[in-house]
Amino acid sequence: MAKKLCAICNTNKVGWLSPNIENDSDAKMCDSCLKSMGLEPTNFSNDVILKYDGVDKIKELKASGFKYDYKTRLSEIKKLNQQLKQDIIDDNLRLSKLEKNQSDTIREINNAKSEMEILDLKSKRDEAKQRVEYIKGLLDNNPEQPLHNNVAENSDNNDKFEEIKKYKELLDSGIISNEEFNDKKSELLGL
């Protein structure tokens, strides 16, 4: 198996003990490049230090004559890791708040739908009560009027009631007087 070349200088060969430069990469750094940047080839911290910078940045640093300081760089990496962990915690908290807000919004929408359905049912109930009261009022004004089971008579009575209802609406809107309404009602009911 042929040995790979250093990802920094592309001339020296690297072995399996050479430090990896990036996490998911086969890029390695040769001993000569490590020494030129102030790193010891036998130090196991090299992997940790190099994986954060990557091949391109290390090439730039080497070209500028940069030298790594183990303590300083490991301290920087520790701070970076702590910051990353805190960012993950903060992101998770923001996500939890967003999920809670979304859940609250869905609950509010469902409550609003339920309230609208209740209002609709109350409105229909109120309309039905008004119709019953209207019919009671008609019957109270003419208690002698017999109720028949005959379908034709019921249909005819329904037409009369509808007509009376129309006149009542005219009365309520002020188009006709109470006297005119009572006269028409008496006429329709045959009084």
Secondary structure, DSSP 8 states (H G I E B T S, - for coil): ---EE-TTTSSSEE-TTS-BSSTT---B--HHHHHHTT--TT-TTHHHHHHTTHHHHHHHHHHTT----HHHHHHHHHHHHHHHHHHHHHHHHHHHHHHHHHHHHHHHHHHHHHHHHHHHHHHHHHHHHHHHHHHHHHHHH-TTS-----HHHHHHHHHHHHHHHHHHHHHHTTSS-HHHHHHHHHHHHT-
